[in-house]
Amino acid sequence: MNAPRSNVFAPLWAVMRKELVDIGRDRRTLALMLLLTPLLTPLLLIGMSSLAEKRIRTQTEQTLEVPVVGAERAPNLVAFLASRGITAVEPPADLDAAIADQSVDVALEIAPDFAEAWHGGRAAGVDVVTDSTQRNAEVPVARVRGALEAYSQQVGALRLVARGIDPGVVRPVGVGTRDLASDAAKQSMVLAVFLPYLLLLSGFLGGIYLIVDATAGERERQSLEPLLATPAARGAIVSGKMAAGCVIGITSLLLTLLALKGSSMMGDTARMLDVRWLAIGKLLLILLPMVVIGTALFTFLAAAAKSVKEAQSHMSWLMLLPMVPSFVLMVNPIKTEGWQFAVPFLAQNQMILKVIRAEPIDPATWGMYLAAALALAAVLWLAAVHRYGQERLAVSG
């Protein structure tokens, strides 16, 4: 006779309860697994957004002191810069060295023939001296360049008027910009670099520590062999351990998303990304397959490890996997295309970016993403079941 239907999942639930009870005995480890990321998330969000805003506000609103070589050659230019909050100061003895050691962000060099060219109605030379690789100098350089361009346009227009020429003559085409990016998309740019990685890492590695103890730890303690000797199917044992890991991972993920929601009430994060409940629900749906994929992958890897230390050695490269899409998109930005939503990690990265930018996601994209993610999770689960079917798994040492 076939076993009652209610008993089909009994081994799975038994293994899952066992693993959750075991991890629950170590309350300190459990607290770290569940609370570390949720506690760090608001601190990172609030801290980084505050630092970014403070840096931009400081560099755009405060008086900017700029060393000027040959300031006496262009007194009108120096006065104009002062009206824009840019004060000319004496340059250091070695300007190039000062730029190199970052004691000076930007400087100006006025050409020796500036006055002659100015009075002759020709283009007078002014060089902006900076190090383009120093990112902390971006705002000061932009302020100086903007002021110089404004001065050049103003003087050029006055010269044309003095000759009885309409300044619009030299601007046959009035070029304007109509930016279609939403406010949410603009404000989320600061967080678009690290937030997808943070969320991906939270989902991908959420249940790994339980899996380490449930597989490599039990193998090291020689307690895995009695479990494998029971009549329970290997698939049920693997599923039970994975289910316990997913419970921990999903709980940590939920706390992380709630911390993300809560952090919007403590600072300016709410202006930088979409944190409505609908958006939080979308992020949860996106990251749930990631929890299963990470748990299944590490179940497969940890099953081949003979000790906890050997299993933990995989953490170094596993933590790099969610970073790959962010690095690729940073170095080589690409247009969003349908195939990307079927590529692991890249798909999650693109989906998370759409949510935090408050962009709509059509049903076809959801379908492709979920189908590809669940298919990968199923393949990894089958690989883990196959590895658990090997007799050498029960042998330690």
N, C-alpha and C positions, 0 to 999 in steps of 0.2 A: 504494500500500500504506500501511496505517497504521503510524505509528512504533511501535517496540517499547515495551511497557508500561513498561520500566525507564527509558525516555528521557522519559516524560511529566513527571516531576518533576525532571529534570536541570537545567533552567534555574533552577528555584526553589532547589535546593541550591547551584548555582553562585553565584547572587546572594547567598544567605545567607552562604556561606563568604567571599565577597569582602568583605562588610560587616563580618563578624567579624574578618577579618584586618586590615582597615583600622583598625578601632577598637582592635585589639590592639597596633598600632604606637604608639599614644599611651597609654603605660602609666599615666601620671599621671591622665589623664582617666578611663581605665577603672577605676583604683583608687577614684577619687572616686565614680563611678557605682555601684560594687558595695559599697563599704565605708562610705560616709558615713552612710546611714540605719541600717545594722546597728550602727554604733558609737554613734550618738546615741540609739538606742532604749533600751538598758539604762541609759544615763546619765539620760535623762528619767524613766524608770520609777522607778529607785532614788531619784533626787533628789526627785521630786515626792512619792512616797510617804513618804520620810523627812521632808520639810518638813511635810507634812500631819500626820503622827503627832506630830512634835515640837511643832507649834503647838498641837494639841489637848491633848497631855500637859502642856505648860507652862501652858496657860490653865486646865486643870482641876485640876491637882495643886498648883500653887504658891499661896501666900497672895495673895488678890486685894485690893488696896487700892482702896476705893471712897469718893470724896468724898461726905459726907453733910451736907446742909443741915438744921440743927435737930436734930443728934444728941442734944443734951441733953434734948429733949422725949420721947425714947423709949429710955431706957437699957436696958430689958429686950430690946428689939428689937436694939439694937446688940450686946448680949452674945450673943444668939442667933446673929446673923450671924458673930460672931467664932468661935463654936464650929463654924461651917461653913467656916472658912478665909477669911472675908470681913471685912477690917479696915476700920473707919470712919476716915477721915482728914479733915482740914480741907479744905473746898472752896476752889477758887481764887476770886479776886476776881470774875472774869467767867466763870461756869460755862458759859454758852451758847457763848462764844467758845472755851473749852477743849474742849468737845465738838466744835465745828465744825472746829478745827484738829487734832483727833485726839490731843491730848495727854492727854485723858481719854476712856475708852471708855464708861463708864457711871457714873451718879451717882444719888443718892437725895435727894428733897426731902420732908421730914416736915412735914405740915401744922401751922400754928400752933395749931390746936385739937385736936391729936392727944391730949394728956393728958386734956382735957375729954371728948372722944368716947370715949376708952378707959375712963375711970372710969364713964361713963354707959352703958356696954355697947353703944355704937353702933360702926359701922365707922369706924375711924380712918384718915385719909388718908395714903398714902405714894405719891409719884410716882417712877417710874423714868425718869430722864432719859438719853436716848441718841439717836443718829442711826441710823435703821433702814437707811440706805443704805450704812453702813460695815460691810462683811462681816467685817472683822477683829474687830469688837466682838460678833459673834454668840455666841461661847462665854461671855465674861464676862456678857453680858446674860442668857443662859439660866441661868447659875449664880445670879445675883442674884434673878431671878424665881422660880426653884425654891426658893431659901431663904425668900423672902417667903411663897410659897404654903404651904410646910411650917410656917412659924411661924403663919400664919393658921389652918390646920387644927388645929394643936396647941392654940392658945389657945381656939378655938371649942369643941373637944372638952372642955377643962377647964371652961369656963363652963357647959356643959350638965351635966357631972358634978356641979358644985357646986350645981346646981338639982335634982339628983336625976333627971335625964333621960338616957336612954341616947343617946350620940352617934350611934348608928346610925339614930335617928329622922329626922335631917335628911339621911340618905342612903338614901332609899327604893329606889334602884337602884344596885347596885354595878357600876360600869362598869369592865371590864377590857379588855385588848388581847391578841389572839392573832395574832401576826405570822407569816404563812405564808411570808414571804420566806426563801429558803435562806441559809445562811452565806455561800456563794460570791457570791450576788446582793448581799448587804449589803456585803461586803468589796470588791466590784468597783465600787461607786458612785463612788469617787474616780477610777478610771480610765475610767469609762464616757463621760466627756465628751471626752477627747482621744485615747484609744487607737484607737477606730474611725477617726477622721480620720487619725491617723498611719499606720495600716495601709492605709487606702484610698489615701492619697497615695503610699505606697511602691509599691503595685501599679499605680496609675493612671499615674504618671509614671516608672515604673522604666525603660522603654525609650525614653523620649522623646529623650534626648540623642543616642542613636545615630541615631534617625530624622531629627533636625535635620541631622546631618552627611550622612546617606545621601540626603536629598532636597534641602533648601535648600542645604546645603553643596556638593553635587555640581553643583547648578544654578549656584551662584555661581562655582564653579571651571570651569564649562563641560565637565564630564566626564559629565554625565547624558545628553547627546545621543547620544554613541556607544553607550551602553548601550541606549537606546531604539531605535537603528537596527538592532540585532541582530534575528534572526528570532524571538527569544523573545517569547511572548505578554505583553501588558501585565499580565495577571492573575498570571502567574508572577513577573514582576519585582516587582510590589507584594507578593506573598506572600513572596518571598524577603527583601525588606527588612523586612517586618513580622516574619517568623520570626526574623531576626537581632535585632530590637528585643525580641521576646518572650523570646529566650534570655537577654539581658542583664537584662530586667525580672524574669523568673522566678528567675534566680540571685540578684539583689539581694533579692527577696522571701523566698527560702529563707533567706538569711543573716539577714534581719531577724527572721524567725520563730525561727530558732535563737538569735539574740541575746535574743529575748523569753523563750525557754525558759531560756537560761543566766542571765539576770538574776534569775530566781526563786531561784537558788542563792546570790546575793550579798546579798540583803536580804529584806525582808518582802513582796516582790511576790507570792510564791507564795500568801500568805494573801489576796491581793486579787483574784485571778482564777484561772480554770482553765487551767493550763499543762501538763496531761498531754499525752502524745504524740497521743492521739486528738483532743484539742482543737486541737493544732497542725495535725494533718491536716485537720480541718474548716476551719480558717482558711485553709489553703492552697487547698482546693477552692473556698472562697468567693471568694478573691481572684484565682484564675487567670483567670476571665473578665474581671476588671477590667484585667489586664495587656493582654489582647487588645483590649479596648475602648479603652483609652488609646492603645495603639500605633496602632490603626486610625484613631482620631479625629485624632491628630497627623499621621499620614501624609497624610490628606486635607487638613488645614490647611497643612502644610508644603509640599505640592505646589503651592500657589498663591503661596508666598513666593518672592521673587527673591533673597533673601539670608538668611544665618543670623540677622542681627539682626532682620529682619522676622519670621522664624519664631519666634524667641525672645520676641517681643512678645506672643505668645499665652499665655505661661506665667503672666502675672499673673492672667488670669481662669480659666485651667484649674486653678490651685491653689485657687481659691475654690469650685469645683464640689463637691469632697468635703465642704466645710464646711457647705454649705447644710442637709443633714439635721440635723446637730448643732445648728445655730442654731434651726431650726424646732422641733425637739423640746425645746430648752431654753426657748424662749419660749412654745410651745404644745404641751405634752405630749399625745399622742394614744394611744388604745388600739391595740394591735397587731392589724391586720386582714390578711386574705389578699391584698388588692390591693396592699398596700405592698411585697410581695416581687417585684412586677413593675416597680416604679418605680426607674430607675437611681439609684445612690448611696443613696437611702433604703433600698432592699432590702439592699444590702451593710451599711449601718449597723445595721439591725435584725438581720440574720443574725449579725454579729460580736457584738452585744450578747447574743444568745442563747447564743453559745459561751462568752464570758467570764463569763456568769452561770450557766454549767453547766446551761442549760435544754435539754430534748430538742427536736429538730427533726424533725417527721414527714416521711415520704417525699413527701407531696403538696406540702409547702412547698419541699423540695429541688427537686422537679420543676418547680414554677412558677418558682422563682428561676433555675435553670440554663437553662430554656427561654427566659425573657425576656432573660437576659444574653447568651446565645449568639445569639439573634435580633438583638439590637442590634449585636453584634459583626459579624454577617454583613451587616447594612445598611451599617455604616460601611466594611466591606471593599469592598462593591460601589461605594460612593460614591468611595472612593480609587481603585479600578480605573477608574471612569468618568473621573475627573480625570486620571489618567495617560494615558488615551486621547486627551486633547486635545493637538493638535500644538504649541500655544503653550508647553507645559510644557518643551519642549527648548530654548526661546529664553531666554537670560539677558539681564539688563540692561534 
